[in-house]
């Protein structure tokens, strides 16, 4: 049997008019083991503004 995935309501509504935006997270918001795994993938990151402008491309 398969079930259709369901996202939390905060994620589904994020960015819709009149709905709150989820808080931005930083690396310090995660436990040390997760921080290490995130940093191992830093070569895949793009730092972008809300408008989609790329500020820093960590892929190069």
C-alpha positions as MATLAB code, in Angstrom:
seq = 'XXXXXXXXXXXXXXXXXXXXXXXXXXXXXXXXXXXXXXXXXXXXXXXXXXXXXXXXXXXX';
ca = [
       0.000    0.000    0.000;
       1.106    3.519   -0.687;
       0.034    6.755    0.906;
       0.250   10.177   -0.601;
       2.782   12.225    1.367;
       1.328   15.035    3.429;
       3.339   18.116    4.298;
       2.833   19.987    7.563;
       0.315   22.792    7.218;
       3.010   25.411    7.891;
       4.890   24.277    4.797;
       1.789   24.012    2.613;
       0.697   27.557    3.527;
       4.153   29.170    3.510;
       4.242   32.216    1.275;
       0.501   32.389    0.692;
      -1.091   35.816    1.150;
      -2.016   36.435    4.779;
      -0.161   33.369    6.063;
       2.891   33.594    8.310;
       6.321   32.778    6.946;
       8.247   30.053    8.769;
      11.281   31.340   10.647;
      14.628   31.155    8.903;
      16.982   28.623   10.381;
      20.740   28.750   10.789;
      23.292   26.025   11.235;
      23.278   26.648   14.995;
      19.597   25.614   15.171;
      20.555   21.983   14.483;
      22.297   19.388   16.680;
      26.051   18.903   16.166;
      25.674   15.632   14.200;
      23.246   17.287   11.759;
      25.536   20.328   11.447;
      28.384   18.044   10.401;
      26.255   16.345    7.746;
      25.019   19.681    6.415;
      28.567   20.997    6.140;
      29.630   17.888    4.220;
      27.145   18.979    1.521;
      28.135   22.653    1.496;
      29.473   22.273   -2.052;
      25.847   21.965   -3.218;
      24.606   25.183   -1.596;
      23.453   28.419   -3.228;
      23.005   31.537   -1.109;
      20.087   33.488   -2.585;
      17.973   36.517   -1.751;
      14.198   36.224   -1.465;
      14.011   37.585   -5.022;
      16.112   34.683   -6.324;
      19.313   36.647   -6.881;
      22.350   34.441   -6.271;
      24.660   36.048   -3.715;
      27.142   33.209   -3.386;
      27.533   30.035   -5.408;
      29.265   27.414   -3.280;
      29.118   24.945   -6.174;
      32.122   26.424   -7.928;
];
